[in-house]
């Protein structure tokens, strides 16, 4: 349609959906419309991947399970998103803000904007894309013909280098697939559930490497449906095991929903196998970070959960004590008795571990990282990092980026 007003189409779709929409011409943005205020566009970290999609209609899923849809009608591209099934948690929003270089004094505004974006099932986004495509390309598409472009599945190397999956996802698929039969027998099921509940990543990797080649029970007559049903059952078991291991219930169930929704989008055996391994490892690593010692008390696990949800805030033991309904003195004494470390040491150690990941896998400046992690200054960040990592932030980055 030669006289099509793409900007008008964007505005109409954006108003109806309540989701940001953009127009690109020759890969340069010429129009942006959003009903919510966002200091920075959350598409920024994924823009090159999204614009590289050349099909008339495609969609892209980020590591946070947000999705973007794109319709191509050269030289124009219309991109809608982000949306997702539910609301992002605060820590993920802050991490996304960090990746988008949102100034620290605008992070709260960014978070409020992200939470105001209409949550919408992916199928609804796909219906919008099909409508836009019909208007732009005079082409009728069904949902099953739309191709997925997934950051984690298309770029496995980056997943390997992420904080939650330092493992080779391109290893023998047969070995990975053997983990898909985890619910085939009570013995195997209980073994894996116990590994996740304890947060024992070393035992998980050993189990995967030596997992017996067993057949899963029949959950569907069609192979792909069988794989997906197995994934759903496994995710349900693993999420409950993680909750028993101390993971926050809302976090565990939200993550479970996101993984299941993601699995439903895949139509490749290898991708589903990779995703399932990543899912089990993800839950196990999250539980591992929460558990201090072999048999941590409920209080220690609650403290660990609190800290993981507040990594990007300044150390505030008083606020932590209030959240635990204890005095600061009483909380500090109980934590030190059980773990052998002070609360401040624990919080700074967790911040240092997060800083290591950011130094190793991002190109963010020390100033940006220190601000994101809630340090009062870069010098404060550097002193704390050296104390818990035995080297300076620059030395650590140089060591792993050389």
C-alpha positions as CSV (number, residue, x, y, z in Angstrom):
1,X,0.0,0.0,0.0
2,X,1.9,3.0,-1.3
3,X,0.1,5.7,0.7
4,X,0.0,3.8,4.0
5,X,0.6,6.1,7.0
6,X,2.8,3.9,9.1
7,X,3.0,6.4,12.0
8,X,-0.7,6.6,12.2
9,X,-0.9,2.8,12.2
10,X,1.6,2.7,15.0
11,X,-0.4,5.2,17.1
12,X,-3.7,3.4,16.6
13,X,-2.1,0.0,17.6
14,X,-0.3,1.6,20.5
15,X,-3.5,3.2,21.8
16,X,-5.5,0.0,21.5
17,X,-2.9,-2.3,23.0
18,X,-1.4,0.0,25.6
19,X,2.1,-1.2,24.5
20,X,4.9,0.9,23.0
21,X,5.1,0.8,19.2
22,X,7.8,2.1,16.9
23,X,8.3,2.8,13.2
24,X,11.7,2.3,11.6
25,X,12.7,3.3,8.0
26,X,15.9,1.7,6.7
27,X,16.6,0.6,10.3
28,X,16.4,4.1,11.7
29,X,13.7,5.0,14.1
30,X,11.3,7.6,12.7
31,X,8.4,7.3,15.1
32,X,7.7,6.2,18.7
33,X,4.4,6.0,20.5
34,X,3.7,4.9,24.0
35,X,1.0,5.6,26.5
36,X,3.4,5.1,29.4
37,X,6.4,7.3,30.3
38,X,9.7,5.5,30.0
39,X,13.0,7.5,30.4
40,X,14.7,5.0,28.1
41,X,13.2,2.6,25.6
42,X,13.5,-1.0,27.0
43,X,14.1,-2.3,23.5
44,X,17.6,-0.8,23.6
45,X,19.7,-4.0,24.6
46,X,17.9,-6.1,22.0
47,X,17.4,-3.7,19.1
48,X,20.0,-5.1,16.7
49,X,18.6,-8.6,17.2
50,X,15.0,-7.4,16.6
51,X,15.9,-5.4,13.5
52,X,17.8,-8.3,12.0
53,X,14.5,-10.2,11.7
54,X,13.7,-10.2,8.0
55,X,10.4,-12.2,7.8
56,X,7.2,-10.3,7.2
57,X,6.2,-11.2,10.8
58,X,8.4,-12.3,13.7
59,X,8.7,-12.0,17.4
60,X,11.6,-12.0,19.8
61,X,11.8,-13.1,23.4
62,X,14.3,-11.5,25.9
63,X,16.0,-13.3,28.8
64,X,13.4,-11.6,31.1
65,X,10.6,-13.3,29.1
66,X,9.4,-10.0,27.6
67,X,8.4,-10.3,24.0
68,X,8.5,-7.9,21.0
69,X,6.7,-8.3,17.7
70,X,7.9,-7.0,14.3
71,X,6.3,-6.5,11.0
72,X,8.5,-5.9,7.9
73,X,7.4,-4.0,4.8
74,X,10.7,-2.7,3.3
75,X,12.0,-0.1,3.9
76,X,9.7,0.0,7.0
77,X,9.6,-2.0,10.1
78,X,7.0,-1.7,12.9
79,X,7.9,-3.0,16.3
80,X,5.5,-3.5,19.2
81,X,6.6,-4.3,22.7
82,X,7.6,-5.1,25.3
83,X,4.8,-7.1,26.8
84,X,4.6,-10.3,28.8
85,X,2.1,-12.6,30.5
86,X,2.6,-11.0,34.0
87,X,4.5,-8.2,35.7
88,X,8.3,-8.1,35.9
89,X,9.7,-8.2,39.5
90,X,11.5,-5.2,40.8
91,X,15.0,-6.6,40.7
92,X,14.6,-7.6,37.0
93,X,13.3,-4.2,36.1
94,X,16.3,-2.6,37.8
95,X,18.7,-4.9,36.0
96,X,16.9,-4.0,32.7
97,X,17.2,-0.3,33.6
98,X,20.9,-0.8,34.2
99,X,21.3,-2.5,30.7
100,X,19.4,0.5,29.2
101,X,21.7,3.0,30.9
102,X,18.8,4.6,32.7
103,X,20.2,7.4,35.0
104,X,19.9,6.4,38.7
105,X,17.5,9.2,39.4
106,X,15.1,8.0,36.7
107,X,15.1,4.3,37.6
108,X,11.9,4.6,39.7
109,X,10.2,6.3,36.8
110,X,11.4,3.6,34.5
111,X,10.1,0.9,36.9
112,X,6.7,2.6,37.1
113,X,6.5,2.8,33.4
114,X,7.4,-0.9,32.9
115,X,4.7,-1.9,35.4
116,X,2.1,0.3,33.6
117,X,2.6,-1.5,30.2
118,X,-0.4,-3.7,29.5
119,X,0.4,-7.4,30.2
120,X,-0.9,-9.4,27.3
121,X,-0.7,-13.1,26.2
122,X,1.7,-13.7,23.4
123,X,-1.2,-15.1,21.2
124,X,-2.8,-11.7,21.4
125,X,0.4,-9.9,20.3
126,X,0.6,-12.4,17.4
127,X,-3.0,-11.5,16.4
128,X,-2.0,-7.9,16.4
129,X,1.0,-8.7,14.2
130,X,-1.1,-10.6,11.8
131,X,-3.5,-7.7,11.5
132,X,-0.7,-5.2,10.9
133,X,0.9,-7.5,8.3
134,X,-2.4,-7.8,6.4
135,X,-2.6,-4.0,6.3
136,X,1.0,-3.5,5.4
137,X,1.7,-6.5,3.1
138,X,-1.7,-7.6,2.0
139,X,-0.8,-11.1,3.3
140,X,-2.9,-13.4,5.5
141,X,-0.8,-15.4,8.0
142,X,-1.9,-17.9,10.6
143,X,-0.2,-18.0,14.0
144,X,1.7,-21.2,13.4
145,X,3.5,-19.7,10.5
146,X,5.1,-16.9,12.5
147,X,8.7,-17.6,13.4
148,X,10.2,-17.2,16.9
149,X,13.4,-15.3,17.3
150,X,14.7,-16.1,20.8
151,X,17.7,-14.4,22.4
152,X,18.5,-17.4,24.5
153,X,17.9,-20.1,21.8
154,X,19.5,-18.2,19.0
155,X,22.6,-17.1,20.9
156,X,23.5,-20.1,23.1
157,X,27.0,-18.8,23.6
158,X,25.6,-15.7,25.4
159,X,23.5,-18.0,27.6
160,X,26.7,-19.9,28.6
161,X,28.3,-16.7,29.7
162,X,25.3,-15.6,31.7
163,X,25.1,-15.7,35.5
164,X,22.6,-18.5,35.6
165,X,23.9,-21.0,33.1
166,X,27.7,-21.3,33.0
167,X,27.4,-24.6,31.2
168,X,27.8,-25.8,27.7
169,X,24.4,-25.9,26.1
170,X,25.8,-27.4,22.9
171,X,27.0,-30.6,24.6
172,X,25.7,-33.9,23.4
173,X,21.9,-33.5,22.9
174,X,21.4,-37.1,23.8
175,X,22.9,-36.5,27.3
176,X,20.7,-33.4,27.8
177,X,17.6,-35.2,26.6
178,X,18.2,-38.0,29.1
179,X,17.3,-35.4,31.7
180,X,13.9,-35.0,30.2
181,X,12.7,-38.3,31.6
182,X,13.1,-37.1,35.2
183,X,9.6,-38.1,36.2
184,X,9.8,-41.5,34.7
185,X,10.4,-43.3,38.0
186,X,9.8,-42.2,41.6
187,X,13.5,-42.8,42.4
188,X,14.8,-40.5,39.7
189,X,12.2,-38.0,40.4
190,X,13.0,-37.8,44.1
191,X,16.7,-37.7,43.3
192,X,16.4,-34.6,41.1
193,X,13.9,-32.9,43.3
194,X,16.3,-33.3,46.3
195,X,19.1,-31.8,44.3
196,X,17.1,-28.8,43.4
197,X,15.7,-28.4,47.0
198,X,19.3,-28.4,48.3
199,X,20.6,-26.1,45.6
200,X,23.4,-28.5,44.8
201,X,24.5,-27.5,41.3
202,X,27.6,-29.7,41.5
203,X,25.4,-32.8,42.1
204,X,23.1,-31.7,39.3
205,X,25.8,-31.5,36.7
206,X,27.1,-34.9,37.8
207,X,23.6,-36.3,37.6
208,X,23.1,-34.9,34.1
209,X,26.4,-36.4,32.9
210,X,25.4,-39.9,34.2
211,X,21.7,-39.8,33.9
212,X,20.3,-43.2,32.8
213,X,18.6,-43.4,29.4
214,X,15.1,-44.1,30.5
215,X,11.8,-43.5,28.7
216,X,9.2,-41.0,29.9
217,X,5.6,-42.0,30.5
218,X,3.3,-41.4,27.6
219,X,1.7,-38.0,28.0
220,X,0.6,-37.5,24.4
221,X,0.4,-39.4,21.2
222,X,2.3,-36.8,19.2
223,X,6.0,-36.4,19.8
224,X,6.2,-32.6,20.1
225,X,3.2,-32.6,22.5
226,X,4.9,-35.4,24.5
227,X,8.1,-33.3,24.9
228,X,6.2,-30.2,25.9
229,X,3.9,-32.0,28.4
230,X,7.0,-33.6,29.9
231,X,8.6,-30.2,30.2
232,X,5.5,-28.8,31.9
233,X,5.4,-31.7,34.4
234,X,9.1,-31.3,35.1
235,X,8.9,-27.6,35.6
236,X,6.0,-28.0,38.0
237,X,8.0,-30.5,40.1
238,X,11.2,-28.4,40.0
239,X,9.5,-25.2,41.0
240,X,7.9,-26.9,44.0
241,X,11.2,-28.3,45.0
242,X,12.8,-24.9,44.8
243,X,10.0,-23.5,47.0
244,X,10.7,-26.2,49.5
245,X,14.4,-25.2,49.3
246,X,13.5,-21.7,50.3
247,X,12.8,-19.8,47.0
248,X,10.2,-17.2,47.3
249,X,6.8,-18.7,46.2
250,X,5.9,-15.8,43.9
251,X,9.3,-15.8,42.3
252,X,9.2,-19.6,41.7
253,X,5.7,-19.7,40.3
254,X,6.3,-16.7,38.0
255,X,9.4,-18.3,36.7
256,X,7.6,-21.6,36.2
257,X,4.9,-19.8,34.2
258,X,7.5,-18.0,32.0
259,X,9.4,-21.2,31.2
260,X,6.2,-23.1,30.3
261,X,5.0,-20.3,28.1
262,X,8.5,-20.2,26.5
263,X,8.4,-24.0,25.9
264,X,5.1,-23.7,24.2
265,X,6.6,-21.4,21.6
266,X,9.3,-23.9,20.5
267,X,9.0,-26.6,17.8
268,X,12.5,-28.0,17.9
269,X,13.5,-31.0,20.0
270,X,17.0,-29.6,20.7
271,X,15.7,-26.3,21.8
272,X,13.3,-27.8,24.2
273,X,16.0,-30.0,25.6
274,X,18.3,-27.0,26.0
275,X,15.5,-25.0,27.6
276,X,14.7,-27.8,30.1
277,X,18.3,-28.2,31.2
278,X,18.6,-24.4,31.6
279,X,15.3,-24.4,33.6
280,X,16.5,-27.0,36.1
281,X,19.9,-25.4,36.4
282,X,18.3,-22.0,36.8
283,X,16.2,-23.1,39.7
284,X,19.0,-25.0,41.3
285,X,21.4,-22.0,41.2
286,X,18.7,-19.7,42.6
287,X,18.2,-22.0,45.6
288,X,22.0,-22.4,46.0
289,X,22.4,-18.7,46.4
290,X,19.7,-18.7,49.1
291,X,21.0,-21.5,51.3
292,X,23.9,-20.7,53.6
293,X,25.1,-24.1,55.0
294,X,23.6,-27.5,54.6
295,X,20.6,-26.9,56.9
296,X,19.9,-23.1,57.0
297,X,17.1,-21.9,59.2
298,X,13.9,-20.3,57.9
299,X,15.2,-16.9,59.0
300,X,18.5,-17.2,57.1
301,X,16.7,-18.2,53.9
302,X,14.3,-15.3,54.3
303,X,17.3,-13.0,54.7
304,X,18.9,-14.4,51.6
305,X,15.6,-13.9,49.7
306,X,15.4,-10.3,50.9
307,X,19.0,-9.6,49.9
308,X,18.5,-11.1,46.4
309,X,15.5,-8.8,45.9
310,X,17.4,-5.7,47.0
311,X,20.8,-6.1,45.4
312,X,20.5,-2.8,43.6
313,X,19.8,-0.8,46.8
314,X,22.2,0.5,49.5
315,X,23.0,-1.7,52.4
316,X,20.3,-1.0,55.0
317,X,20.5,-3.5,57.9
318,X,17.7,-1.6,59.7
319,X,15.3,-2.1,56.8
320,X,16.3,-5.7,56.6
321,X,15.6,-6.1,60.4
322,X,12.3,-4.4,60.0
323,X,11.4,-6.8,57.2
324,X,12.2,-9.8,59.4
325,X,10.2,-8.3,62.4
326,X,13.3,-8.3,64.6
327,X,15.5,-5.7,66.2
328,X,18.7,-4.9,64.3
329,X,20.8,-6.2,67.2
330,X,18.8,-9.5,67.6
331,X,18.9,-10.1,63.9
332,X,22.6,-9.5,63.6
333,X,23.4,-11.8,66.5
334,X,21.2,-14.7,65.2
335,X,22.6,-14.4,61.7
336,X,26.2,-14.4,62.9
337,X,25.6,-17.4,65.2
338,X,24.2,-19.4,62.4
339,X,26.4,-18.4,59.4
340,X,29.6,-17.2,61.0
341,X,29.5,-13.9,59.1
342,X,28.0,-10.5,59.8
343,X,24.9,-9.3,57.9
344,X,27.0,-6.5,56.3
345,X,29.6,-9.0,55.1
346,X,26.9,-11.2,53.6
347,X,25.2,-8.3,51.8
348,X,28.5,-7.0,50.4
349,X,29.6,-10.4,49.4
350,X,26.4,-10.9,47.4
351,X,26.9,-7.5,45.8
352,X,30.4,-8.5,44.9
353,X,29.3,-11.7,43.3
354,X,26.8,-9.7,41.2
355,X,29.5,-7.2,40.3
356,X,31.7,-10.0,39.1
357,X,29.1,-11.1,36.6
358,X,28.6,-7.6,35.4
359,X,32.3,-7.0,35.0
360,X,32.8,-10.2,33.2
361,X,29.8,-10.2,30.8
362,X,29.0,-6.5,30.2
363,X,30.9,-3.5,29.2
364,X,29.3,-1.2,31.8
365,X,31.6,1.3,33.5
366,X,32.7,0.9,37.1
367,X,30.7,4.0,37.9
368,X,27.5,2.5,36.3
369,X,28.0,-0.8,38.1
370,X,28.7,0.8,41.5
371,X,25.6,3.0,41.1
372,X,23.4,0.1,40.1
373,X,24.5,-2.0,43.1
374,X,23.7,0.9,45.5
375,X,27.2,1.9,46.5
376,X,27.6,5.5,47.7
377,X,30.6,6.0,45.3
378,X,32.9,4.2,42.9
379,X,35.7,4.3,45.5
380,X,33.4,2.6,48.1
381,X,32.5,0.0,45.5
382,X,36.2,-0.6,44.7
383,X,37.1,-1.0,48.4
384,X,34.3,-3.5,49.0
385,X,35.1,-5.5,45.8
386,X,38.8,-5.8,46.7
387,X,37.9,-7.0,50.2
388,X,35.7,-9.8,49.0
389,X,37.3,-10.6,45.6
390,X,41.0,-10.1,46.6
391,X,41.5,-7.9,43.5
392,X,40.3,-4.6,42.1
393,X,37.3,-4.5,39.8
394,X,39.6,-3.5,36.9
395,X,41.9,-6.4,37.6
396,X,39.0,-8.8,37.7
397,X,37.7,-7.5,34.3
398,X,41.1,-7.6,32.7
399,X,41.6,-11.2,34.0
400,X,38.4,-12.5,32.3
401,X,38.3,-10.2,29.2
402,X,41.9,-10.8,28.2
